[in-house]
Amino acid sequence: MQRWCLDYPRDKDVVALTELTEQGIVFQGWVLLVNQPLPELYLLQGEQKVLLTVNRNRPDVIQAVLNESASEHPQLCCGFRYQLPITAADFVIGVQIDQQDYPLLEGKVVGAFQVLRGKADWLFLDNDTNKSVEQYTGQLLMERSQRKAWQKYFAGFKKLVVELDIPSAMLMAPAKESVYSQYYPFEKAKLTATDELLKLVPSHFPLCYPVAELKNAKERTFRVTDTHWSVHGAAEASKLVAEKLGIAKTAIDAVFSEDKFQLRKHIGDLGNKVFPPASHEEAVLISYNYKKFIIYDNQLPNFGRALVIHNETALLVGQLLVFGSSSAYSMLDYLSRIFSTVTLVHTAGNIDVGLVKQLRPEYLLTQTNARFVIKAPSLAYSLQEGITEKLQTLELAAWQQQAKAVTAQAINGGKVAQVLNQYFTQPIG
């Protein structure tokens, strides 16, 4: 007969990554074995095996489990407590008797979010708010109201750029699984929400949806452990957008002809969601960094963020206004060498018409992601409301301190920065 209990960790305990990998988590429990007064335990993680011994007296166990007096009991020292780092997603706790392993419990570290493991260790989104898997497999299509909303968006976009008489484009970043479907664990449906959208696009509308170009590019265009494209994917998308805006391909290629890259380990937003964190070697642009040319950045996270880059050595003199999403940030290393001023407002393709008319850019780009298509963007977006809503989450003192620093930056940032900062410095409430 044997009895045992693991007090810690408990099922579904939430543990920070630093606890797991650096501080270690507490393994505490007890083991009672017949004819084995001092059992030897082990913790197995992958091929790494650590031998443990009982190191704690547990009078509570002797009294409650054996119903015997704990005083001078031969099995009084039946408890253990160790703080050990975790190095593998799966682990086993067991006892070792006569060099034979007897597993007692199998444990597993599960990431905070579900991630799809594809072929060749590629990672993909799973269980996300946009239901990427359901979209790709055709289980989730666009509602009729959203198809109408997209048509309204296309018409309003076209009307706006005709009124302002500026070159424009819309970039839809493809889903990773559409470009590298050979690594994805599901088959693409004959009809998806993205297919529905492509059928709605009016003729001559300046949409850039570069699935084929990213798929056939010489270098890998998506990161293995991230949802976003690689630096080569960002470069390809930037070049295609610039061409769509009327700039000669030869001139664009010349700007990037001397680019230098270096391979570095990259964990990514998907690699961070699994345990142990997954990483892969990715190319990094080392010959240019747009961050050196930022003249304004309100530093808000995601929606409502606005930043301005000014590079006097760019190919063209003029402002490109981008209403983009997270995929647009890696494009800044390329766009800011084509256009002398690049203004990025994080809206995922939603357009603040009033802001466009205030800034009067020479070029306009909206950027969204294919997985967002189930909800159409709008031309009724208000940057002011978006920023105010985001600032509501900050304490007043923290906001005032941040506003002071950002305003000081805007004073030297020129007209565009000062216009954007008006939205940021409006009082809360």
Disulfide bonds with the S-S distance in Angstrom:
none
